[in-house]
Amino acid sequence: DLPVGKEYRFIVLGSDGPADNNWILGRGYGLVKIASTDSQKWGSADPISNSLTFDVFTDDEIGTPVRHYMGGTGALKHKTALGFTAGA
């Protein structure tokens, strides 16, 4: 059963690439509610999966519905191309 009306904070993280060019990307959602789910899918070669759909709301504490994060050695290596400058 869906926990109707329950509010969550939700973070999604991903990592890709070799150690010297690794990218870590993330999204942080301050306030989400589960909108729907799909049935679990079983396969012999793939992992079990279960789709979830979230309604995203603006969180009063952080003032935005989502924040994007970027890090890892790849982001550091390409910081100039990304438009970042060194801090003082």
C-alpha positions, 0 to 999 in steps of 0.5 A: 500500500502507498503511504498516502500523503506521507512527505519525504526528503529524497536524494538520487546519486550516480557515479560513472567513469574510472577513478581519474575521471569519475563523475558523481552527479546528484539531485536532492529533493527537499519535499516529495510525496509518492504519486504512484508505483508500478509492479515489480519486474523480475528477470533472469539477467536484470535486477528486480526493478520497481518504478516509483513516481513522485510529486515534487514540491518546493521545500520552505526550508531550502526554498527550491524544489530540487538542488543539483550536485556535481563532484568527483575527479571528473568535475575537478578535472574539467572545472574550467570548462564547466565555468568554475573558478578556484575559491579564495 
